[in-house]
Amino acid sequence: MEKIELSQAKKTSEVTWEIPLTAKDGMRVPVKIFATEKLFKEMDQGVFEQAINVATLPGIQKYSYVMPDGHIFVS
């Protein structure tokens, strides 16, 4: 998977970011990340890959969420 750069994620508030559906074919929902810019830049690439993969799962409804400590939450 292509590396997610800070410029690919849209900053939606001071502590939230969104990776759009266009990041990977088959995404059903966007990814919402809760993190400061500093935390976002320090997150491991695997966090983004996992969140994007979760966003492709059947039954997901709103977002694939990434919590500030890098954990994934599905809604």
ROMI-122730 format. One line per 10 residues: number of its first residue (from 1); their letters; for each residue x, y, z of C-alpha. Coordinates in Angstrom, 3 decimals, padded with zeros to 6 digits. Layout:
BEGIN
NUM = A = X/Y/Z  ... .
REM end
This chain:
BEGIN
1 = MEKIELSQAK = 000.000/000.000/000.000  001.143/003.505/-000.742  002.378/005.412/002.282  -000.204/007.794/003.727  001.317/011.251/003.864  000.113/014.048/006.091  -001.020/015.906/002.966  -003.356/013.008/001.971  -005.302/013.227/005.217  -007.626/016.173/005.600 .
11 = KTSEVTWEIP = -007.434/017.960/008.932  -011.046/018.397/010.060  -010.364/019.982/013.466  -007.454/020.699/015.765  -007.282/017.009/016.729  -009.092/015.095/013.985  -007.977/013.961/010.540  -009.797/012.103/007.793  -008.432/009.724/005.171  -010.838/009.735/002.216 .
21 = LTAKDGMRVP = -012.466/006.789/000.468  -010.067/007.309/-002.422  -007.094/006.070/-000.360  -007.786/002.451/-001.349  -010.153/000.712/-003.729  -012.994/-000.934/-001.856  -013.122/001.418/001.109  -016.717/001.642/002.331  -016.154/004.464/004.826  -013.458/007.071/005.461 .
31 = VKIFATEKLF = -010.925/006.765/008.276  -011.168/009.243/011.147  -008.026/009.761/013.228  -007.996/011.451/016.625  -004.524/012.910/017.162  -002.609/016.139/017.385  -000.433/016.928/014.391  002.627/015.795/016.358  001.011/012.444/017.231  -000.270/012.010/013.682 .
41 = KEMDQGVFEQ = 003.220/012.466/012.245  004.652/009.953/014.730  002.075/007.197/014.087  003.393/004.029/012.533  002.452/003.417/008.893  000.861/000.135/009.995  -001.773/002.068/011.948  -002.964/003.765/008.761  -002.832/000.538/006.747  -004.875/-001.326/009.363 .
51 = AINVATLPGI = -007.452/001.467/009.634  -007.810/001.589/005.845  -008.194/-002.192/005.679  -010.876/-002.035/008.398  -012.678/000.574/006.267  -013.149/-002.074/003.547  -014.962/-004.584/005.761  -018.614/-005.468/005.091  -021.010/-004.002/007.621  -018.933/-000.985/008.606 .
61 = QKYSYVMPDG = -021.224/002.042/008.731  -019.686/005.445/009.478  -015.926/005.476/009.971  -012.935/003.363/010.795  -011.620/005.230/013.840  -008.037/005.556/015.046  -007.680/006.577/018.681  -004.790/008.814/019.845  -002.783/005.816/021.027  -003.106/004.196/017.610 .
71 = HIFVS = -005.816/001.681/018.443  -008.507/000.967/015.865  -012.223/001.309/016.678  -014.977/000.324/014.249  -018.461/001.823/014.073 .
REM end
